[in-house]
Amino acid sequence: MDKLLTFRTSLFSVQIHPGSLKINCLLILGTLVIAVLSLTTGSLWINPLEVITEIADPNKGQHTFVIETLRLPRVVLSFLVGGALAVSGLILQNLIRNPLASPDIIGVTSGASAAAVFFLSFLSGTLGTEWLPVAAIIGATITSLVIYLLAWRQGMSPIRLVLIGIGLAAGLGALTTFMIVLSPIATSMMAYVWLTGTVYGTDWQDVKALLPWILVLLPAAFLMARTINVQELGDQVAINLGVPLQQARFLLLAISVALAGAAVAYAGAIGFVGLIAPHIARQLVNRSFAALAPASMLIGGSLVIVADTIGRTAFLPLDVPAGVFVSAVGAPFFIYLLYRQHR
């Protein structure tokens, strides 16, 4: 058996398999390559060496505006959004012990979407669209609290959580469609694009607004790594090992919802990332959360970068939302998972 690498501080300790660490390093390299290729691709092709030189020493190249202002914020936000959704899905799958769980399937994304469409339809003219992310985060939070309270019966049952989440997601989807029908055509078009999921028009202000959520929530998730690993062994085992089960579940659910809500707030309702990325990560690294979380984040971020790159280059001069291409992969993958679970 290979010796595990142990990282221990006064707050937490984790053990990582050396093979998983190597895979994560390769994933980092792969993500950087994908990001550079995305920066080179578009209506104007730029040499990869020039892209790297421009990033290392800004304002020295002839394509500074294209790289620094138009493409780089979009690539960075795509990675942050995909990574946040992937880790959110990973937490839910471990929490619920169901491989089909993800923020969009249990209703968190639907809550954010319903709140965002309500804002676009009735409040954007008064408050301005800069408040749209706040509305989406509030919607995701309220929805998750409702799901949690309805699932509570002398403790929170993962099965009830999934079933209630799916039912609530269906109801919120119908409400969202109803609000779009009642909205003016301009608002409806904006809502449809947002619901599909897109990073079109991203600037550095969006990146700066989303980054604090990531910097706070991801370390919080890592602090819960041991608790997440123990919960996979079953409720009774976790309780016998001293884990405050209901408090831990509530905190983990809050972290997952906050990650998903923040991502959806700045990129729209991109679906299936939280479902696909953790499954791919489990095929590459061991099941320890400390190994799965960075792998899932890198895979999810790369997935959204690739989807956005295809969307803005494959159908020029059109800019197709990234969510279209993620869903084109995610829907068949979800059907495959359902088939495998049935078997």
One Martini backbone bead per residue (centre of mass of N, CA, C, O) as a GRO file, in nm:
protein
  343
    1MET     BB    1   0.097   0.036   0.022
    2ASP     BB    2   0.067   0.358  -0.006
    3LYS     BB    3   0.173   0.642   0.121
    4LEU     BB    4   0.037   0.892   0.294
    5LEU     BB    5  -0.035   1.229   0.286
    6THR     BB    6   0.010   1.463   0.554
    7PHE     BB    7  -0.207   1.735   0.665
    8ARG     BB    8  -0.139   1.947   0.954
    9THR     BB    9  -0.330   2.137   1.184
   10SER     BB   10  -0.509   2.297   1.430
   11LEU     BB   11  -0.788   2.254   1.256
   12PHE     BB   12  -0.671   2.026   1.049
   13SER     BB   13  -0.674   1.702   0.870
   14VAL     BB   14  -0.511   1.539   0.586
   15GLN     BB   15  -0.527   1.272   0.338
   16ILE     BB   16  -0.313   1.194   0.052
   17HIS     BB   17  -0.271   1.048  -0.233
   18PRO     BB   18  -0.012   1.058  -0.449
   19GLY     BB   19  -0.174   1.001  -0.708
   20SER     BB   20  -0.381   1.232  -0.666
   21LEU     BB   21  -0.174   1.460  -0.671
   22LYS     BB   22  -0.079   1.411  -0.961
   23ILE     BB   23  -0.352   1.449  -1.099
   24ASN     BB   24  -0.397   1.741  -1.003
   25CYS     BB   25  -0.148   1.856  -1.146
   26LEU     BB   26  -0.245   1.777  -1.432
   27LEU     BB   27  -0.509   1.943  -1.417
   28ILE     BB   28  -0.376   2.215  -1.393
   29LEU     BB   29  -0.228   2.203  -1.661
   30GLY     BB   30  -0.480   2.157  -1.837
   31THR     BB   31  -0.626   2.420  -1.758
   32LEU     BB   32  -0.411   2.615  -1.865
   33VAL     BB   33  -0.424   2.523  -2.158
   34ILE     BB   34  -0.723   2.586  -2.203
   35ALA     BB   35  -0.705   2.887  -2.136
   36VAL     BB   36  -0.505   2.967  -2.358
   37LEU     BB   37  -0.675   2.863  -2.599
   38SER     BB   38  -0.914   3.052  -2.541
   39LEU     BB   39  -0.745   3.321  -2.577
   40THR     BB   40  -0.671   3.260  -2.887
   41THR     BB   41  -0.974   3.233  -2.947
   42GLY     BB   42  -1.153   3.374  -3.234
   43SER     BB   43  -1.199   3.624  -3.453
   44LEU     BB   44  -0.911   3.659  -3.317
   45TRP     BB   45  -0.605   3.528  -3.364
   46ILE     BB   46  -0.364   3.424  -3.111
   47ASN     BB   47  -0.070   3.371  -3.003
   48PRO     BB   48   0.020   3.188  -2.732
   49LEU     BB   49   0.284   3.344  -2.662
   50GLU     BB   50   0.144   3.620  -2.647
   51VAL     BB   51  -0.047   3.553  -2.420
   52ILE     BB   52   0.165   3.483  -2.205
   53THR     BB   53   0.316   3.756  -2.221
   54GLU     BB   54   0.072   3.936  -2.148
   55ILE     BB   55   0.018   3.815  -1.867
   56ALA     BB   56   0.307   3.859  -1.749
   57ASP     BB   57   0.313   4.151  -1.935
   58PRO     BB   58   0.130   4.394  -1.937
   59ASN     BB   59   0.095   4.625  -2.203
   60LYS     BB   60   0.303   4.494  -2.445
   61GLY     BB   61   0.093   4.430  -2.649
   62GLN     BB   62  -0.136   4.443  -2.932
   63HIS     BB   63  -0.375   4.262  -2.751
   64THR     BB   64  -0.472   4.379  -2.474
   65PHE     BB   65  -0.778   4.423  -2.495
   66VAL     BB   66  -0.864   4.138  -2.576
   67ILE     BB   67  -0.734   3.986  -2.338
   68GLU     BB   68  -0.782   4.170  -2.070
   69THR     BB   69  -1.096   4.258  -2.131
   70LEU     BB   70  -1.253   4.020  -2.294
   71ARG     BB   71  -1.128   3.720  -2.218
   72LEU     BB   72  -1.009   3.680  -1.930
   73PRO     BB   73  -1.263   3.727  -1.752
   74ARG     BB   74  -1.423   3.494  -1.884
   75VAL     BB   75  -1.234   3.263  -1.805
   76VAL     BB   76  -1.228   3.308  -1.499
   77LEU     BB   77  -1.534   3.289  -1.450
   78SER     BB   78  -1.574   3.009  -1.566
   79PHE     BB   79  -1.397   2.866  -1.357
   80LEU     BB   80  -1.543   2.957  -1.099
   81VAL     BB   81  -1.821   2.848  -1.170
   82GLY     BB   82  -1.748   2.553  -1.226
   83GLY     BB   83  -1.611   2.499  -0.952
   84ALA     BB   84  -1.850   2.567  -0.766
   85LEU     BB   85  -2.052   2.360  -0.884
   86ALA     BB   86  -1.879   2.107  -0.838
   87VAL     BB   87  -1.848   2.127  -0.527
   88SER     BB   88  -2.146   2.138  -0.466
   89GLY     BB   89  -2.209   1.857  -0.586
   90LEU     BB   90  -2.014   1.694  -0.411
   91ILE     BB   91  -2.142   1.757  -0.139
   92LEU     BB   92  -2.424   1.645  -0.203
   93GLN     BB   93  -2.341   1.353  -0.274
   94ASN     BB   94  -2.219   1.300   0.012
   95LEU     BB   95  -2.460   1.385   0.189
   96ILE     BB   96  -2.685   1.196   0.031
   97ARG     BB   97  -2.572   0.943  -0.115
   98ASN     BB   98  -2.606   1.052  -0.431
   99PRO     BB   99  -2.508   1.055  -0.770
  100LEU     BB  100  -2.768   1.257  -0.867
  101ALA     BB  101  -2.670   1.497  -0.720
  102SER     BB  102  -2.755   1.853  -0.756
  103PRO     BB  103  -2.838   2.179  -0.763
  104ASP     BB  104  -3.045   2.148  -1.012
  105ILE     BB  105  -3.206   1.891  -0.906
  106ILE     BB  106  -3.289   1.998  -0.594
  107GLY     BB  107  -3.352   2.340  -0.654
  108VAL     BB  108  -3.144   2.573  -0.621
  109THR     BB  109  -3.137   2.687  -0.911
  110SER     BB  110  -3.443   2.743  -0.930
  111GLY     BB  111  -3.448   2.961  -0.710
  112ALA     BB  112  -3.255   3.157  -0.848
  113SER     BB  113  -3.417   3.183  -1.113
  114ALA     BB  114  -3.685   3.290  -1.002
  115ALA     BB  115  -3.566   3.545  -0.871
  116ALA     BB  116  -3.439   3.663  -1.128
  117VAL     BB  117  -3.698   3.686  -1.298
  118PHE     BB  118  -3.850   3.864  -1.103
  119PHE     BB  119  -3.650   4.095  -1.118
  120LEU     BB  120  -3.661   4.144  -1.428
  121SER     BB  121  -3.979   4.192  -1.438
  122PHE     BB  122  -4.019   4.406  -1.160
  123LEU     BB  123  -3.714   4.553  -1.061
  124SER     BB  124  -3.498   4.653  -1.273
  125GLY     BB  125  -3.613   4.942  -1.332
  126THR     BB  126  -3.552   5.041  -1.030
  127LEU     BB  127  -3.256   4.903  -0.944
  128GLY     BB  128  -3.108   4.736  -1.143
  129THR     BB  129  -2.897   4.480  -1.270
  130GLU     BB  130  -2.678   4.476  -1.032
  131TRP     BB  131  -2.898   4.308  -0.839
  132LEU     BB  132  -2.925   4.018  -0.953
  133PRO     BB  133  -2.728   3.844  -0.775
  134VAL     BB  134  -2.879   3.894  -0.511
  135ALA     BB  135  -3.145   3.761  -0.595
  136ALA     BB  136  -3.029   3.477  -0.651
  137ILE     BB  137  -2.914   3.419  -0.368
  138ILE     BB  138  -3.180   3.451  -0.215
  139GLY     BB  139  -3.333   3.228  -0.367
  140ALA     BB  140  -3.144   2.992  -0.289
  141THR     BB  141  -3.171   3.022   0.018
  142ILE     BB  142  -3.477   2.993   0.052
  143THR     BB  143  -3.506   2.720  -0.086
  144SER     BB  144  -3.316   2.558   0.103
  145LEU     BB  145  -3.480   2.611   0.362
  146VAL     BB  146  -3.740   2.479   0.269
  147ILE     BB  147  -3.624   2.200   0.214
  148TYR     BB  148  -3.513   2.150   0.499
  149LEU     BB  149  -3.779   2.181   0.659
  150LEU     BB  150  -3.943   1.962   0.498
  151ALA     BB  151  -3.716   1.730   0.565
  152TRP     BB  152  -3.784   1.758   0.861
  153ARG     BB  153  -3.778   1.457   1.091
  154GLN     BB  154  -3.601   1.409   1.336
  155GLY     BB  155  -3.436   1.502   1.105
  156MET     BB  156  -3.232   1.477   0.815
  157SER     BB  157  -3.330   1.334   0.517
  158PRO     BB  158  -3.191   1.260   0.218
  159ILE     BB  159  -3.439   1.154   0.066
  160ARG     BB  160  -3.631   1.391   0.126
  161LEU     BB  161  -3.454   1.608   0.006
  162VAL     BB  162  -3.469   1.512  -0.287
  163LEU     BB  163  -3.779   1.495  -0.332
  164ILE     BB  164  -3.843   1.788  -0.252
  165GLY     BB  165  -3.651   1.924  -0.451
  166ILE     BB  166  -3.780   1.819  -0.711
  167GLY     BB  167  -4.064   1.935  -0.662
  168LEU     BB  168  -3.977   2.233  -0.626
  169ALA     BB  169  -3.841   2.264  -0.901
  170ALA     BB  170  -4.097   2.224  -1.069
  171GLY     BB  171  -4.256   2.463  -0.952
  172LEU     BB  172  -4.044   2.686  -1.019
  173GLY     BB  173  -4.043   2.639  -1.323
  174ALA     BB  174  -4.337   2.722  -1.368
  175LEU     BB  175  -4.312   3.007  -1.247
  176THR     BB  176  -4.098   3.111  -1.442
  177THR     BB  177  -4.262   3.078  -1.702
  178PHE     BB  178  -4.496   3.262  -1.618
  179MET     BB  179  -4.325   3.524  -1.590
  180ILE     BB  180  -4.225   3.531  -1.884
  181VAL     BB  181  -4.504   3.556  -2.019
  182LEU     BB  182  -4.568   3.839  -1.861
  183SER     BB  183  -4.338   3.965  -1.996
  184PRO     BB  184  -4.161   4.142  -2.174
  185ILE     BB  185  -3.974   4.071  -2.447
  186ALA     BB  186  -3.701   4.178  -2.345
  187THR     BB  187  -3.707   4.029  -2.072
  188SER     BB  188  -3.744   3.742  -2.183
  189MET     BB  189  -3.476   3.725  -2.337
  190MET     BB  190  -3.294   3.772  -2.094
  191ALA     BB  191  -3.398   3.531  -1.927
  192TYR     BB  192  -3.330   3.302  -2.125
  193VAL     BB  193  -3.026   3.346  -2.130
  194TRP     BB  194  -2.981   3.318  -1.825
  195LEU     BB  195  -3.106   3.027  -1.794
  196THR     BB  196  -2.887   2.889  -1.974
  197GLY     BB  197  -2.606   3.018  -1.950
  198THR     BB  198  -2.371   3.292  -1.913
  199VAL     BB  199  -2.054   3.502  -1.983
  200TYR     BB  200  -2.152   3.737  -2.122
  201GLY     BB  201  -1.998   4.045  -2.051
  202THR     BB  202  -1.760   4.007  -1.886
  203ASP     BB  203  -1.589   4.144  -1.604
  204TRP     BB  204  -1.389   4.230  -1.336
  205GLN     BB  205  -1.626   4.282  -1.142
  206ASP     BB  206  -1.737   3.995  -1.142
  207VAL     BB  207  -1.486   3.856  -1.036
  208LYS     BB  208  -1.462   4.023  -0.768
  209ALA     BB  209  -1.746   3.932  -0.662
  210LEU     BB  210  -1.696   3.611  -0.663
  211LEU     BB  211  -1.422   3.548  -0.522
  212PRO     BB  212  -1.493   3.567  -0.212
  213TRP     BB  213  -1.674   3.318  -0.206
  214ILE     BB  214  -1.450   3.115  -0.279
  215LEU     BB  215  -1.237   3.192  -0.051
  216VAL     BB  216  -1.440   3.101   0.180
  217LEU     BB  217  -1.588   2.823   0.099
  218LEU     BB  218  -1.359   2.624   0.032
  219PRO     BB  219  -1.217   2.616   0.310
  220ALA     BB  220  -1.472   2.528   0.460
  221ALA     BB  221  -1.491   2.254   0.317
  222PHE     BB  222  -1.209   2.146   0.409
  223LEU     BB  223  -1.277   2.153   0.717
  224MET     BB  224  -1.509   1.915   0.642
  225ALA     BB  225  -1.369   1.656   0.533
  226ARG     BB  226  -1.393   1.447   0.761
  227THR     BB  227  -1.701   1.457   0.785
  228ILE     BB  228  -1.763   1.366   0.497
  229ASN     BB  229  -1.619   1.091   0.509
  230VAL     BB  230  -1.781   0.974   0.751
  231GLN     BB  231  -2.077   0.993   0.632
  232GLU     BB  232  -2.034   0.761   0.418
  233LEU     BB  233  -2.063   0.526   0.650
  234GLY     BB  234  -2.297   0.649   0.809
  235ASP     BB  235  -2.483   0.755   1.066
  236GLN     BB  236  -2.394   0.569   1.304
  237VAL     BB  237  -2.092   0.597   1.267
  238ALA     BB  238  -2.077   0.906   1.293
  239ILE     BB  239  -2.193   0.921   1.580
  240ASN     BB  240  -1.980   0.726   1.716
  241LEU     BB  241  -1.743   0.942   1.621
  242GLY     BB  242  -1.872   1.242   1.705
  243VAL     BB  243  -2.076   1.350   1.497
  244PRO     BB  244  -2.274   1.631   1.439
  245LEU     BB  245  -2.492   1.564   1.211
  246GLN     BB  246  -2.702   1.799   1.172
  247GLN     BB  247  -2.501   2.033   1.182
  248ALA     BB  248  -2.325   1.934   0.947
  249ARG     BB  249  -2.545   1.929   0.729
  250PHE     BB  250  -2.621   2.225   0.741
  251LEU     BB  251  -2.341   2.340   0.673
  252LEU     BB  252  -2.300   2.191   0.403
  253LEU     BB  253  -2.553   2.300   0.266
  254ALA     BB  254  -2.472   2.598   0.287
  255ILE     BB  255  -2.217   2.578   0.115
  256SER     BB  256  -2.345   2.465  -0.140
  257VAL     BB  257  -2.552   2.693  -0.187
  258ALA     BB  258  -2.353   2.930  -0.198
  259LEU     BB  259  -2.195   2.832  -0.442
  260ALA     BB  260  -2.433   2.808  -0.639
  261GLY     BB  261  -2.556   3.091  -0.607
  262ALA     BB  262  -2.306   3.254  -0.695
  263ALA     BB  263  -2.273   3.127  -0.975
  264VAL     BB  264  -2.558   3.186  -1.087
  265ALA     BB  265  -2.550   3.498  -1.046
  266TYR     BB  266  -2.297   3.532  -1.276
  267ALA     BB  267  -2.405   3.285  -1.511
  268GLY     BB  268  -2.641   3.136  -1.449
  269ALA     BB  269  -2.817   2.826  -1.536
  270ILE     BB  270  -2.586   2.604  -1.517
  271GLY     BB  271  -2.596   2.275  -1.598
  272PHE     BB  272  -2.441   1.960  -1.474
  273VAL     BB  273  -2.167   2.021  -1.340
  274GLY     BB  274  -2.235   1.898  -1.050
  275LEU     BB  275  -2.255   1.606  -1.186
  276ILE     BB  276  -2.003   1.549  -1.369
  277ALA     BB  277  -1.733   1.623  -1.223
  278PRO     BB  278  -1.735   1.419  -0.980
  279HIS     BB  279  -1.739   1.162  -1.157
  280ILE     BB  280  -1.470   1.207  -1.299
  281ALA     BB  281  -1.298   1.231  -1.041
  282ARG     BB  282  -1.353   0.932  -0.937
  283GLN     BB  283  -1.182   0.810  -1.185
  284LEU     BB  284  -0.893   0.952  -1.084
  285VAL     BB  285  -0.946   0.951  -0.775
  286ASN     BB  286  -0.991   0.922  -0.468
  287ARG     BB  287  -1.254   0.945  -0.212
  288SER     BB  288  -1.132   1.179  -0.096
  289PHE     BB  289  -1.213   1.503  -0.048
  290ALA     BB  290  -0.924   1.629  -0.078
  291ALA     BB  291  -0.912   1.511  -0.379
  292LEU     BB  292  -1.194   1.575  -0.513
  293ALA     BB  293  -1.227   1.883  -0.499
  294PRO     BB  294  -0.999   1.983  -0.693
  295ALA     BB  295  -1.078   1.802  -0.930
  296SER     BB  296  -1.365   1.910  -0.968
  297MET     BB  297  -1.293   2.206  -1.010
  298LEU     BB  298  -1.113   2.169  -1.262
  299ILE     BB  299  -1.324   2.026  -1.438
  300GLY     BB  300  -1.552   2.234  -1.421
  301GLY     BB  301  -1.393   2.476  -1.525
  302SER     BB  302  -1.308   2.350  -1.798
  303LEU     BB  303  -1.593   2.295  -1.906
  304VAL     BB  304  -1.685   2.596  -1.922
  305ILE     BB  305  -1.460   2.700  -2.100
  306VAL     BB  306  -1.518   2.519  -2.343
  307ALA     BB  307  -1.815   2.599  -2.383
  308ASP     BB  308  -1.760   2.903  -2.428
  309THR     BB  309  -1.565   2.878  -2.666
  310ILE     BB  310  -1.766   2.744  -2.856
  311GLY     BB  311  -1.993   2.962  -2.838
  312ARG     BB  312  -1.792   3.211  -2.954
  313THR     BB  313  -1.676   3.040  -3.232
  314ALA     BB  314  -1.870   2.831  -3.396
  315PHE     BB  315  -2.108   3.089  -3.456
  316LEU     BB  316  -2.014   3.311  -3.616
  317PRO     BB  317  -2.139   3.602  -3.470
  318LEU     BB  318  -2.238   3.428  -3.259
  319ASP     BB  319  -2.333   3.389  -2.896
  320VAL     BB  320  -2.343   3.105  -2.731
  321PRO     BB  321  -2.438   2.965  -2.462
  322ALA     BB  322  -2.276   2.750  -2.249
  323GLY     BB  323  -2.524   2.581  -2.143
  324VAL     BB  324  -2.585   2.427  -2.405
  325PHE     BB  325  -2.321   2.242  -2.402
  326VAL     BB  326  -2.348   2.123  -2.122
  327SER     BB  327  -2.629   1.992  -2.171
  328ALA     BB  328  -2.543   1.812  -2.413
  329VAL     BB  329  -2.376   1.635  -2.205
  330GLY     BB  330  -2.551   1.603  -1.940
  331ALA     BB  331  -2.808   1.455  -2.027
  332PRO     BB  332  -2.683   1.182  -2.119
  333PHE     BB  333  -2.534   1.135  -1.851
  334PHE     BB  334  -2.788   1.115  -1.675
  335ILE     BB  335  -2.912   0.873  -1.821
  336TYR     BB  336  -2.676   0.683  -1.765
  337LEU     BB  337  -2.701   0.691  -1.455
  338LEU     BB  338  -2.984   0.579  -1.441
  339TYR     BB  339  -2.920   0.311  -1.575
  340ARG     BB  340  -2.701   0.218  -1.373
  341GLN     BB  341  -2.885   0.225  -1.123
  342HIS     BB  342  -3.087   0.018  -1.228
  343ARG     BB  343  -2.866  -0.212  -1.269
   0.00000   0.00000   0.00000
